[in-house]
Amino acid sequence: MKRKLTFATGMAVGYVAGTHAGRQRYEQMKQKAHELSRQPTVVDARENLRDHASTATKTVAAKVTEVASELTHKLHASGDGESGPLPR
């Protein structure tokens, strides 16, 4: 029983010491990331990426709308009253 209590105490002390050290390291990394995110180069890259993503989203949305419209038109045009599989 004494060995189990000693082991559990050692684990608890190790856990507390590890979490404290881990928290300090986490705060350091968080601070560095914050500093890095404020660098002009990073800000410019983020804005450029945002612009490219916006343009790409609009392009894809327009293409999807175009294809869906063409498909709808083809389906309506091929509706000659017969049932069965759609023509390819």
Secondary structure per residue as TSV (DSSP state, phi and psi in degrees):
chain	resnum	aa	ss	phi	psi
A	1	M	-	360.0	-37.6
A	2	K	H	-63.9	-36.4
A	3	R	H	-66.1	-39.8
A	4	K	H	-65.5	-41.6
A	5	L	H	-66.2	-40.9
A	6	T	H	-64.3	-42.8
A	7	F	H	-63.7	-45.7
A	8	A	H	-63.3	-40.3
A	9	T	H	-63.8	-43.8
A	10	G	H	-61.9	-41.3
A	11	M	H	-63.6	-42.5
A	12	A	H	-64.0	-45.9
A	13	V	H	-63.4	-43.5
A	14	G	H	-62.1	-40.5
A	15	Y	H	-62.9	-49.5
A	16	V	H	-61.9	-45.1
A	17	A	H	-64.5	-40.5
A	18	G	H	-67.3	-41.0
A	19	T	H	-68.4	-35.8
A	20	H	H	-65.5	-46.8
A	21	A	H	-64.5	-39.4
A	22	G	H	-65.5	-39.0
A	23	R	H	-65.4	-41.6
A	24	Q	H	-61.7	-44.8
A	25	R	H	-64.2	-40.6
A	26	Y	H	-60.3	-44.8
A	27	E	H	-63.6	-37.7
A	28	Q	H	-63.4	-46.8
A	29	M	H	-64.8	-38.6
A	30	K	H	-62.6	-43.3
A	31	Q	H	-63.8	-44.8
A	32	K	H	-63.1	-41.6
A	33	A	H	-63.2	-39.9
A	34	H	H	-63.8	-44.0
A	35	E	H	-62.6	-43.0
A	36	L	H	-63.6	-39.5
A	37	S	H	-67.5	-17.1
A	38	R	T	-92.3	-5.8
A	39	Q	S	-65.1	137.7
A	40	P	H	-56.3	-38.0
A	41	T	H	-63.3	-42.1
A	42	V	H	-69.0	-40.4
A	43	V	H	-61.7	-45.1
A	44	D	H	-62.0	-44.7
A	45	A	H	-62.2	-40.8
A	46	R	H	-63.8	-42.6
A	47	E	H	-66.3	-41.5
A	48	N	H	-62.2	-42.8
A	49	L	H	-62.7	-41.8
A	50	R	H	-62.1	-42.3
A	51	D	H	-64.0	-44.7
A	52	H	H	-64.2	-40.1
A	53	A	H	-65.0	-40.1
A	54	S	H	-63.9	-45.1
A	55	T	H	-62.9	-44.7
A	56	A	H	-63.2	-40.3
A	57	T	H	-62.1	-44.3
A	58	K	H	-64.5	-41.0
A	59	T	H	-63.3	-46.2
A	60	V	H	-64.6	-42.8
A	61	A	H	-61.5	-41.4
A	62	A	H	-64.8	-41.9
A	63	K	H	-65.8	-42.3
A	64	V	H	-62.7	-42.6
A	65	T	H	-62.6	-42.7
A	66	E	H	-62.1	-47.5
A	67	V	H	-65.1	-41.9
A	68	A	H	-64.2	-38.9
A	69	S	H	-64.9	-44.4
A	70	E	H	-62.2	-42.6
A	71	L	H	-64.2	-43.0
A	72	T	H	-62.0	-43.0
A	73	H	H	-61.7	-44.9
A	74	K	H	-63.0	-40.2
A	75	L	H	-65.6	-41.4
A	76	H	H	-68.9	-37.5
A	77	A	H	-70.0	-31.5
A	78	S	T	-88.2	-0.5
A	79	G	-	-76.8	81.3
A	80	D	-	-94.7	13.0
A	81	G	S	93.8	-12.1
A	82	E	-	-82.6	144.0
A	83	S	-	-96.8	154.5
A	84	G	S	141.7	-173.5
A	85	P	S	-66.9	152.6
A	86	L	-	-72.2	144.3
A	87	P	-	-68.4	149.5
A	88	R	-	-97.1	360.0
